[in-house]
Amino acid sequence: MMKEICGGDNGIRIVSMRDPRFERSNTGDCEIAVVDDGIMSLRIADRTFTLRKGRVYLLRSNDDATLTTICSGRVTALRFPEKLAEKVFDGYALCSPVLEGDTNEVAAALSCIRGELENKKYGYEIAAEMQIKQCLLNICRTQKLCNPAVVYSDMASGFFGNLLADIDKKYADYTFDDAARFMRLSRAYFSVVFHKHMGTTFSQYLNYIRVRSAVDMLKSDSKASITDVSLRCGFNTIRNFNRAFRGITGYSPRSMPKDYVLAPLE
């Protein structure tokens, strides 16, 4: 059972979870939580952690995590937008979601943030954001950090072929978030890993796949409606389609030579 204790309009809130049992994925929020009582099991990726009273964990947005009660207890969690964490972590990640060592400073920071959200004095939302960033900075300085491009390199190599095949099948409706979820990475991590492996951004790659399909459609039917082709390939406006098509092929959809062959993506 989850109960919101307090919060602000900027998405920052404190929640209490009694006997938590949930799966958390793609919530769009980060979560710092302290186990108040009981014993919990936190599973993220292929690792499982046992949490007892006083332990603290930090989850980023899009982290696939399962929190299960082993022995009746309670968790107090601070939830806040991912953008606050991105600015502090700057592309890095915690090697473990469960914090090691003395976590009293984290508990004290959560108490201060809770006070700001409950009292709602002038500028409380700004103050809460500043305290969250300071808390995260302290965590970065005291916990082991990993470069996600390295951490996920081997894993990504194994899954990337499947991801690209999935994009090939569903490119018209595919999104950045779909790809990040497929790889089980947060948006920030996925962006770094994708660029490392492909040498281009996800949006550039997706446009290439969509234009490649459009080229095939136009070559197979020279009378095809440009509007129809653009929509079938996933472009929401003709303007976006024409811009992407010319940028990748060097031609407009109608001026493309019949024998045109799209060069492989470098």
JONORKA-V687707 format. One record per backbone hydrogen bond with DSSP energy under -1.0 kcal/mol. CO is the residue of the C=O (numbers start at 1). NH is the residue of the N-H. E is the energy in kcal/mol with one decimal. If there is no record, write none. Layout:
# JONORKA-V687707
[[CO NH E] [CO NH E]]
This chain:
# JONORKA-V687707
[[1 18 -3.0] [3 16 -3.2] [6 14 -2.9] [8 11 -1.0] [12 8 -2.3] [13 79 -2.8] [14 5 -2.9] [14 6 -1.3] [15 77 -3.0] [16 3 -2.9] [17 75 -2.4] [22 67 -2.4] [24 65 -2.5] [28 82 -1.2] [30 80 -1.7] [31 59 -2.7] [32 78 -3.5] [33 57 -1.9] [34 76 -2.4] [35 54 -3.2] [37 74 -1.2] [39 70 -2.7] [39 71 -2.0] [40 51 -3.0] [41 68 -2.6] [42 49 -3.2] [43 66 -2.7] [44 47 -2.1] [47 44 -2.4] [49 42 -3.1] [51 40 -2.7] [52 55 -2.3] [55 35 -2.4] [56 99 -2.5] [57 33 -2.4] [59 31 -2.6] [60 63 -1.7] [65 24 -3.6] [66 43 -2.8] [67 22 -2.2] [68 41 -2.9] [71 39 -1.9] [73 19 -3.1] [74 36 -2.4] [74 37 -1.6] [75 17 -3.1] [76 34 -2.7] [77 15 -2.8] [78 32 -2.5] [79 13 -2.3] [80 30 -3.5] [81 84 -1.4] [82 86 -2.3] [83 87 -1.3] [85 89 -3.0] [86 90 -2.0] [89 92 -1.9] [93 146 -3.1] [97 58 -2.8] [103 107 -2.0] [104 108 -2.4] [105 109 -2.2] [106 110 -2.4] [107 111 -1.7] [108 112 -2.0] [109 113 -2.6] [110 114 -2.3] [111 115 -1.9] [112 116 -2.0] [113 117 -2.3] [114 118 -2.2] [115 119 -2.6] [116 120 -2.2] [121 124 -2.0] [123 127 -2.5] [124 128 -2.5] [125 129 -2.2] [126 130 -2.4] [127 131 -2.2] [128 132 -2.2] [129 133 -2.4] [130 134 -2.1] [131 135 -2.3] [132 136 -2.7] [133 137 -2.4] [134 138 -2.2] [135 139 -2.0] [136 140 -2.6] [137 141 -1.7] [138 142 -1.3] [139 143 -2.2] [144 95 -2.4] [146 93 -2.2] [147 150 -1.7] [147 151 -2.9] [148 152 -2.5] [150 153 -1.0] [152 156 -3.6] [153 157 -2.1] [154 158 -1.4] [155 159 -1.4] [156 160 -2.5] [159 163 -2.2] [160 164 -2.9] [161 165 -1.8] [162 166 -2.1] [163 167 -2.4] [164 168 -2.1] [165 169 -1.4] [166 170 -1.9] [167 171 -1.1] [170 173 -1.6] [175 179 -1.9] [176 180 -2.4] [177 181 -2.4] [178 182 -2.2] [179 183 -2.0] [180 185 -2.5] [186 190 -3.0] [187 191 -2.2] [188 192 -1.5] [189 193 -2.7] [190 194 -3.1] [191 195 -1.7] [192 196 -1.9] [193 197 -2.1] [194 198 -2.9] [195 199 -2.1] [201 205 -2.1] [202 206 -2.9] [203 207 -2.2] [204 208 -1.9] [205 209 -2.3] [206 210 -2.3] [207 211 -2.8] [208 212 -2.7] [209 213 -1.8] [210 214 -2.1] [211 215 -2.8] [212 216 -1.8] [213 217 -2.3] [214 218 -2.6] [215 219 -2.2] [216 220 -1.8] [217 221 -1.4] [221 224 -1.8] [225 229 -2.6] [226 230 -2.6] [227 231 -2.2] [228 232 -2.4] [229 233 -1.6] [230 235 -2.7] [231 234 -1.1] [237 241 -2.0] [238 242 -3.2] [239 243 -2.3] [240 244 -2.5] [241 245 -2.9] [242 246 -2.5] [243 247 -2.3] [244 248 -1.8] [245 249 -2.8] [246 250 -1.8] [257 260 -1.6]]
